[in-house]
Amino acid sequence: MSAILRLRAAVRRRRSRGDRGVAMVEMAIVAPLLALIVGGMVEFGMLWRDDMTASSSTRAAARVASNLGDDSLADYEALLALDAGLSGLTNLNIEGVLIYDASAADGEPHASCFDGSGDPVDSAGRCNYYSAAELVAISGIDCSVACAEFPDDASCASGWATYFCPQTRSTNQGTGTTVVGVWVRIQRDYVTGLLPGDGVTITDQTVMRVEPR
């Protein structure tokens, strides 16, 4: 009788070791998939957050440009608002900012605001383009004292806002106020490194009508 019990115990031990082996194999197969799913959820969650932040930042910048209307510092203050909104984000590179005449029916920047490769550029009477380096430089300028980059000059003959001159934006409700837009393109790098590629491009824009005076 004892021999039968010992045999049954040995069989149970072998089965137990086999079950553990199968469980380890199954875990080795499933673990990478689980890690990819969890990492993807984390990545897309952060991407959604960053996209919402970019949207709120362009809204803040457009609101400032709308409030200031034809003030010479309209672009300057709008860019400061945009930079402040994006400052909390990491793993991103601003590829360019446009402050543009959004009078077109769809509110999109005019085709002349982009070169043949689709990169933003200045366009006379249409849009002012600001590079990432210029945005950094602008954030360090105190125009409350004086700044040659955004001169109080109705001709807009110099400075960074010469193409879509703030002083030429209409604030006259009778003749129709200017619709101003703020457009930004951001290269956002992946954080987890689990998704293919280096990252994604976030493009956002907001248009608002200049407040009449």
C-alpha contacts under 8 A as a table, 3 or more apart, distances in Angstrom:
res1	aa1	res2	aa2	distance
1	M	4	I	5.25
1	M	5	L	6.50
2	S	5	L	5.06
2	S	6	R	6.17
3	A	6	R	5.07
3	A	7	L	6.18
4	I	7	L	5.02
4	I	8	R	6.22
5	L	8	R	5.12
5	L	9	A	6.18
6	R	9	A	5.09
6	R	10	A	6.18
7	L	10	A	5.11
7	L	11	V	6.26
8	R	11	V	5.09
8	R	12	R	6.22
9	A	12	R	5.06
9	A	13	R	6.19
10	A	13	R	5.08
10	A	14	R	6.28
11	V	14	R	5.16
11	V	15	R	6.18
12	R	15	R	5.06
12	R	16	S	6.04
13	R	16	S	5.01
13	R	17	R	6.21
14	R	17	R	5.16
14	R	18	G	6.13
15	R	18	G	4.94
15	R	19	D	6.06
16	S	19	D	5.08
16	S	20	R	6.24
17	R	20	R	5.14
17	R	21	G	6.21
18	G	21	G	5.01
18	G	22	V	6.20
19	D	22	V	5.10
19	D	23	A	6.10
20	R	23	A	5.04
20	R	24	M	6.18
21	G	24	M	5.16
21	G	25	V	6.30
22	V	25	V	5.11
22	V	26	E	6.13
23	A	26	E	5.07
23	A	27	M	6.04
24	M	27	M	5.05
24	M	28	A	6.14
25	V	28	A	5.11
25	V	29	I	6.39
26	E	29	I	5.14
26	E	30	V	6.12
27	M	30	V	5.11
27	M	31	A	5.60
28	A	31	A	5.59
28	A	32	P	7.41
29	I	32	P	6.75
29	I	33	L	7.60
30	V	33	L	5.36
30	V	34	L	6.22
31	A	34	L	5.07
31	A	35	A	6.10
32	P	35	A	5.02
32	P	36	L	6.13
33	L	36	L	5.07
33	L	37	I	6.21
34	L	37	I	5.11
34	L	38	V	6.13
35	A	38	V	5.22
35	A	39	G	5.85
36	L	39	G	5.07
36	L	40	G	5.88
36	L	194	L	6.41
37	I	40	G	5.08
37	I	41	M	6.21
38	V	41	M	5.12
38	V	42	V	6.26
39	G	42	V	5.09
39	G	43	E	6.03
39	G	192	T	6.43
39	G	194	L	6.48
40	G	43	E	5.00
40	G	44	F	5.98
40	G	194	L	7.14
40	G	195	L	7.03
41	M	44	F	5.30
41	M	45	G	5.98
42	V	45	G	5.10
42	V	46	M	6.28
43	E	46	M	5.28
43	E	47	L	6.08
43	E	190	Y	7.07
43	E	191	V	6.73
43	E	192	T	6.52
44	F	47	L	4.83
44	F	48	W	5.99
45	G	48	W	5.19
45	G	49	R	6.29
46	M	49	R	4.97
46	M	50	D	6.14
47	L	50	D	5.07
47	L	51	D	6.08
48	W	51	D	5.09
48	W	52	M	6.22
49	R	52	M	5.19
49	R	53	T	6.20
50	D	53	T	4.93
50	D	54	A	6.16
50	D	89	L	6.98
51	D	54	A	5.10
51	D	55	S	6.31
51	D	202	I	6.66
52	M	55	S	5.06
52	M	56	S	6.23
53	T	56	S	5.15
53	T	57	S	6.05
53	T	85	G	7.06
53	T	86	L	6.90
54	A	57	S	5.04
54	A	58	T	6.28
54	A	85	G	7.51
54	A	86	L	6.63
54	A	202	I	8.00
54	A	204	D	6.70
55	S	58	T	5.35
55	S	59	R	6.27
55	S	204	D	6.03
55	S	205	Q	7.12
55	S	206	T	7.68
56	S	59	R	5.05
56	S	60	A	6.20
56	S	85	G	7.38
57	S	60	A	5.10
57	S	61	A	6.22
57	S	81	A	7.08
57	S	82	L	5.07
57	S	83	D	7.80
57	S	84	A	7.84
57	S	85	G	4.77
57	S	86	L	6.50
58	T	61	A	5.00
58	T	62	A	6.01
58	T	82	L	6.03
58	T	182	V	5.97
58	T	183	W	6.96
58	T	184	V	7.43
58	T	204	D	7.15
58	T	205	Q	6.02
58	T	206	T	5.74
59	R	62	A	5.14
59	R	63	R	6.00
59	R	182	V	7.90
59	R	205	Q	7.78
59	R	206	T	5.53
59	R	207	V	7.85
60	A	63	R	5.11
60	A	64	V	6.34
60	A	78	A	7.62
60	A	81	A	6.18
60	A	82	L	6.72
60	A	85	G	7.83
61	A	64	V	5.21
61	A	65	A	6.31
61	A	77	E	7.73
61	A	78	A	4.33
61	A	79	L	6.37
61	A	80	L	7.73
61	A	81	A	5.15
61	A	82	L	5.18
61	A	182	V	6.80
62	A	65	A	5.02
62	A	66	S	6.01
62	A	78	A	6.56
62	A	180	V	7.06
62	A	181	G	6.18
62	A	182	V	5.65
62	A	206	T	6.23
62	A	207	V	6.30
62	A	208	M	6.17
63	R	66	S	5.02
63	R	67	N	6.12
63	R	78	A	7.83
63	R	208	M	6.81
64	V	67	N	5.10
64	V	68	L	6.16
64	V	74	A	7.16
64	V	77	E	6.70
64	V	78	A	5.31
64	V	81	A	7.48
65	A	68	L	5.29
65	A	69	G	6.06
65	A	74	A	5.11
65	A	75	D	6.44
65	A	77	E	7.31
65	A	78	A	5.45
65	A	180	V	7.19
65	A	210	V	7.35
66	S	69	G	5.25
66	S	180	V	6.89
66	S	208	M	6.18
66	S	209	R	6.07
66	S	210	V	4.17
66	S	211	E	5.72
67	N	210	V	6.49
67	N	211	E	5.76
68	L	71	D	5.46
68	L	73	L	7.71
68	L	74	A	5.38
68	L	210	V	7.76
68	L	211	E	7.86
69	G	74	A	6.62
69	G	166	P	7.17
69	G	169	R	6.54
69	G	170	S	7.39
69	G	171	T	6.29
69	G	210	V	5.31
69	G	211	E	6.41
69	G	212	P	7.88
70	D	74	A	6.96
70	D	166	P	4.94
70	D	167	Q	4.38
70	D	168	T	6.38
70	D	169	R	5.19
70	D	170	S	6.81
70	D	171	T	6.91
71	D	74	A	5.39
71	D	166	P	6.18
71	D	167	Q	5.95
72	S	75	D	7.62
72	S	150	F	6.48
72	S	151	P	6.72
72	S	152	D	5.45
72	S	153	D	7.39
72	S	154	A	7.90
72	S	166	P	5.59
72	S	167	Q	5.82
73	L	76	Y	5.02
73	L	77	E	6.06
73	L	143	C	7.86
73	L	150	F	6.24
73	L	152	D	7.93
73	L	166	P	7.62
74	A	77	E	5.46
74	A	78	A	6.11
74	A	166	P	6.34
75	D	78	A	5.03
75	D	79	L	6.03
75	D	99	I	7.20
75	D	161	A	7.11
75	D	166	P	7.19
76	Y	79	L	5.29
76	Y	80	L	6.33
76	Y	138	I	7.17
76	Y	150	F	7.16
77	E	80	L	5.05
77	E	81	A	6.29
78	A	81	A	5.12
78	A	82	L	6.27
79	L	82	L	4.95
79	L	83	D	6.03
79	L	135	L	7.04
79	L	138	I	7.70
79	L	139	S	7.91
80	L	83	D	5.10
80	L	84	A	6.07
80	L	138	I	7.48
80	L	139	S	6.04
81	A	84	A	5.14
81	A	85	G	6.24
82	L	85	G	5.18
82	L	86	L	6.34
83	D	86	L	5.23
83	D	87	S	5.87
83	D	135	L	7.44
83	D	139	S	7.38
84	A	87	S	5.20
84	A	88	G	7.85
85	G	88	G	7.05
86	L	89	L	5.69
87	S	90	T	7.99
89	L	92	L	7.08
91	N	188	R	5.91
91	N	189	D	5.27
91	N	190	Y	7.32
91	N	191	V	7.17
92	L	186	I	6.52
92	L	187	Q	5.52
92	L	188	R	4.25
92	L	189	D	5.88
93	N	132	A	7.83
93	N	186	I	5.63
93	N	187	Q	5.07
93	N	188	R	6.39
94	I	97	V	7.83
94	I	131	S	7.89
94	I	132	A	5.56
94	I	184	V	7.53
94	I	185	R	6.15
94	I	186	I	4.44
94	I	187	Q	6.28
95	E	131	S	6.73
95	E	132	A	6.11
95	E	184	V	7.64
95	E	185	R	5.46
95	E	186	I	5.44
95	E	187	Q	6.68
96	G	120	P	6.57
96	G	129	Y	7.04
96	G	130	Y	5.90
96	G	131	S	4.83
96	G	132	A	5.89
96	G	184	V	5.90
96	G	185	R	5.65
96	G	186	I	7.42
97	V	120	P	7.56
97	V	129	Y	5.79
97	V	130	Y	5.10
97	V	131	S	6.46
97	V	132	A	7.80
97	V	182	V	7.24
97	V	183	W	5.62
97	V	184	V	4.52
97	V	185	R	6.70
98	L	120	P	7.10
98	L	127	C	6.29
98	L	128	N	5.63
98	L	129	Y	4.70
98	L	130	Y	6.34
98	L	181	G	7.77
98	L	182	V	5.76
98	L	183	W	4.98
98	L	184	V	6.44
99	I	127	C	5.62
99	I	128	N	5.32
99	I	129	Y	6.74
99	I	164	F	7.81
99	I	180	V	7.04
99	I	181	G	5.62
99	I	182	V	4.70
99	I	183	W	6.47
100	Y	109	P	6.39
100	Y	126	R	5.71
100	Y	127	C	3.98
100	Y	128	N	6.22
100	Y	164	F	6.65
100	Y	180	V	5.76
100	Y	181	G	5.13
100	Y	182	V	6.52
100	Y	183	W	7.93
101	D	104	A	7.93
101	D	109	P	7.15
101	D	125	G	7.79
101	D	126	R	5.39
101	D	127	C	6.20
101	D	164	F	7.26
101	D	178	T	7.22
101	D	179	V	6.09
101	D	180	V	5.03
101	D	181	G	6.22
102	A	107	G	4.75
102	A	108	E	6.26
102	A	109	P	6.32
102	A	178	T	7.85
102	A	179	V	5.11
102	A	180	V	5.14
102	A	181	G	5.32
102	A	207	V	6.50
103	S	107	G	6.25
103	S	178	T	6.92
103	S	179	V	5.33
103	S	180	V	7.48
104	A	107	G	5.17
104	A	108	E	6.76
104	A	110	H	7.84
107	G	181	G	7.48
107	G	207	V	6.63
109	P	113	C	6.38
109	P	126	R	7.88
109	P	127	C	7.67
109	P	181	G	7.76
109	P	183	W	7.95
110	H	113	C	5.55
110	H	114	F	7.92
110	H	126	R	6.79
111	A	114	F	5.87
112	S	115	D	7.06
112	S	121	V	7.85
112	S	123	S	6.00
112	S	126	R	7.71
113	C	120	P	5.64
113	C	121	V	5.18
113	C	122	D	5.92
113	C	123	S	5.42
113	C	126	R	7.04
113	C	127	C	6.28
114	F	117	S	7.55
114	F	118	G	5.17
114	F	119	D	5.18
114	F	120	P	4.36
114	F	121	V	5.32
114	F	122	D	7.99
115	D	118	G	5.26
115	D	119	D	5.49
115	D	120	P	6.47
115	D	121	V	6.47
116	G	119	D	7.46
120	P	129	Y	6.50
121	V	127	C	7.96
121	V	128	N	7.50
121	V	129	Y	5.36
122	D	126	R	7.78
122	D	127	C	5.69
122	D	128	N	5.06
122	D	129	Y	4.92
122	D	163	Y	6.50
123	S	126	R	5.24
123	S	127	C	5.27
123	S	128	N	6.80
123	S	163	Y	5.98
123	S	164	F	7.68
124	A	127	C	6.77
124	A	162	T	7.99
124	A	163	Y	4.49
124	A	164	F	6.48
125	G	163	Y	5.40
125	G	164	F	4.88
125	G	165	C	7.48
126	R	163	Y	6.76
126	R	164	F	5.54
127	C	163	Y	6.03
127	C	164	F	4.97
128	N	160	W	7.51
128	N	161	A	5.80
128	N	162	T	7.27
128	N	163	Y	5.59
128	N	164	F	5.57
130	Y	134	E	5.85
130	Y	135	L	6.43
130	Y	160	W	7.99
131	S	134	E	5.12
131	S	135	L	6.22
132	A	135	L	5.05
132	A	136	V	6.35
133	A	136	V	5.17
133	A	137	A	6.26
134	E	137	A	4.91
134	E	138	I	5.96
135	L	138	I	5.08
135	L	139	S	6.26
136	V	139	S	5.28
136	V	140	G	6.82
137	A	140	G	5.35
137	A	141	I	6.72
138	I	141	I	5.19
141	I	147	C	7.22
142	D	145	V	6.11
142	D	146	A	6.92
142	D	147	C	7.06
143	C	146	A	4.79
143	C	147	C	5.06
143	C	150	F	7.81
146	A	151	P	7.99
147	C	150	F	5.92
147	C	151	P	6.36
148	A	151	P	5.17
148	A	159	G	6.27
149	E	158	S	7.47
149	E	159	G	4.17
149	E	160	W	5.57
149	E	161	A	7.94
150	F	158	S	7.93
150	F	159	G	5.31
150	F	160	W	6.39
150	F	161	A	6.71
151	P	156	C	7.48
151	P	158	S	7.38
151	P	159	G	6.53
153	D	156	C	5.52
153	D	157	A	7.49
153	D	167	Q	7.97
154	A	167	Q	5.59
154	A	168	T	7.55
155	S	165	C	7.93
155	S	167	Q	7.90
156	C	159	G	7.12
156	C	161	A	6.97
156	C	162	T	4.91
156	C	163	Y	7.97
156	C	165	C	5.86
156	C	167	Q	7.66
157	A	162	T	6.13
158	S	161	A	7.77
158	S	162	T	6.12
159	G	162	T	6.20
161	A	164	F	6.16
161	A	165	C	5.59
161	A	166	P	7.14
162	T	165	C	5.18
164	F	168	T	7.80
165	C	168	T	5.52
165	C	169	R	7.11
166	P	169	R	5.47
169	R	177	T	7.40
169	R	178	T	5.58
169	R	210	V	7.92
170	S	176	G	7.00
170	S	177	T	4.76
170	S	178	T	5.09
170	S	210	V	7.43
171	T	176	G	7.45
171	T	177	T	4.91
171	T	178	T	6.87
171	T	210	V	6.25
171	T	211	E	6.33
171	T	212	P	4.48
171	T	213	R	5.65
172	N	175	T	5.66
172	N	176	G	5.89
172	N	177	T	5.55
172	N	212	P	5.58
172	N	213	R	6.38
173	Q	176	G	4.83
173	Q	177	T	5.54
173	Q	212	P	5.40
173	Q	213	R	7.48
177	T	209	R	6.54
177	T	210	V	5.74
177	T	211	E	7.27
177	T	212	P	6.49
178	T	209	R	5.90
178	T	210	V	5.52
179	V	207	V	6.70
179	V	208	M	5.60
179	V	209	R	4.11
179	V	210	V	5.84
180	V	207	V	5.62
180	V	208	M	5.60
180	V	209	R	6.05
180	V	210	V	6.71
181	G	205	Q	6.86
181	G	206	T	5.58
181	G	207	V	4.07
181	G	208	M	6.38
182	V	205	Q	5.42
182	V	206	T	5.47
182	V	207	V	6.43
183	W	203	T	7.46
183	W	204	D	5.83
183	W	205	Q	4.16
183	W	206	T	6.71
184	V	203	T	5.77
184	V	204	D	5.56
184	V	205	Q	6.31
185	R	201	T	6.96
185	R	202	I	5.76
185	R	203	T	4.42
185	R	204	D	6.65
186	I	201	T	5.65
186	I	202	I	5.03
186	I	203	T	6.30
187	Q	199	G	7.05
187	Q	200	V	6.03
187	Q	201	T	4.60
187	Q	202	I	6.32
188	R	199	G	5.54
188	R	200	V	5.41
188	R	201	T	5.96
188	R	202	I	6.92
189	D	198	D	5.74
189	D	199	G	4.11
189	D	200	V	6.53
190	Y	193	G	5.85
190	Y	195	L	7.46
190	Y	198	D	6.10
190	Y	199	G	4.75
190	Y	200	V	7.58
192	T	195	L	7.54
193	G	196	P	7.66
193	G	198	D	7.95
